[in-house]
Amino acid sequence: TLLQCATIVLLWFLFQVLLERILPCALVKGAPLPDGSGKRLVYRINGHLAFWVTLLLLDVAWPRWIDIDHGGKSVLAFGRAPVTWLYDHYSTLAFVTILWT
């Protein structure tokens, strides 16, 4: 659904912002600003590490509840993320991303 895909895209964006803020990084000065002041913005360069952390979490640390009996007891387990969901909802995810950009 549209709302579900919008939530997923928003959570993905917030997760990537969190990684950008908490992972170690190199601080690099950008090009001089065009206003003539000579100031340069400082950028955090850690996208490569964020990519590998994301990939690792999607492969081994996706949380899910598993029923251990029919009495309603369940346990939290970690494993692979259901990435086939992305394929099944590709067009809606693309639509939501276009709306937000």
N, C-alpha and C positions, 0 to 999 in steps of 0.2 A: 504494500500500500504506500501511498504518497507520504503519509505521516511517519510511517516506520522508516522509510528511506531517508526522510529529512532528519530524523533523530540520529540515524546511523552516521550520516555525513557530518552533522554537528558534533557528535561525540568523537568521531575520527579527527576532526579539526582540533578540538580541544585536547585530545590525547597528544597530537603532534606538537601543539604549543607547549604542553607540559614537558615533553621530552626536550624541546628546544631550550627550555628554562633550566631543567635539572641536570642534564647530561654535561659532562665536561666539554669545553670548547676552546677554540682559539679565537681571540678577539682581533678582528682585522678592520682597518680603516678603509672606508669606501672612497669613491671619487670626490673631489671638491664640489661643494654645493654650487649650483649655478647662480646664486644671488651675489657672488663676488666676495663673500666674507672669508673664503678660504677654509671654512670649517668642513670637517668630514664626519660623516656618521660612522658609528662603530657597529660592526655586525658580528654576531655569534656564529661561528662556523663549526657545526657539528651534525650536519645533515647525513653524512655517511654513517656515523655512529647511530643516529636515530633510525636509519633504515634497517640496520642489523638488529637493533633492539626490538623494533617492530616485528621483523621477520621471526625472531626467536620467540617472542610472546605469542604470535599467531600459530607457531608450530607446537609449542609445548606448554603454554601457560593460559590457554583459554578456559575460563571457569565454566562448569556446568554441574547441575545437580543430578545425581544418579539414584534411583530408587533401589534400596537394598532388600526390601521385602514389600509385600502388598499391604502392610499395616500402616503405611504412610511415612515410614522412616526413609530418609534420604541422606546422602553424604555428598559433600562438595568434592569434585574431582577436577583435575586439570588435564588438558590434552589439546588436540588440534582444533583450530577454529573451523567452522563449516564454510569454507571459502566458496563452495558451490552456490551458496546464497547470493554471492556477488554476481555470478553469471546469470542466475535466475531473475535478478532484479536490475540488470545492467541499465536498461533504458530509463527506468525511473530514477536510479541513482544519478545518471547523467543529466536528466532533466532538472533534478533538485540542485545539482552542482551548478548548472548554467543559471538557474534562478538566483542563486546566492553569490554569483560572481559578477 
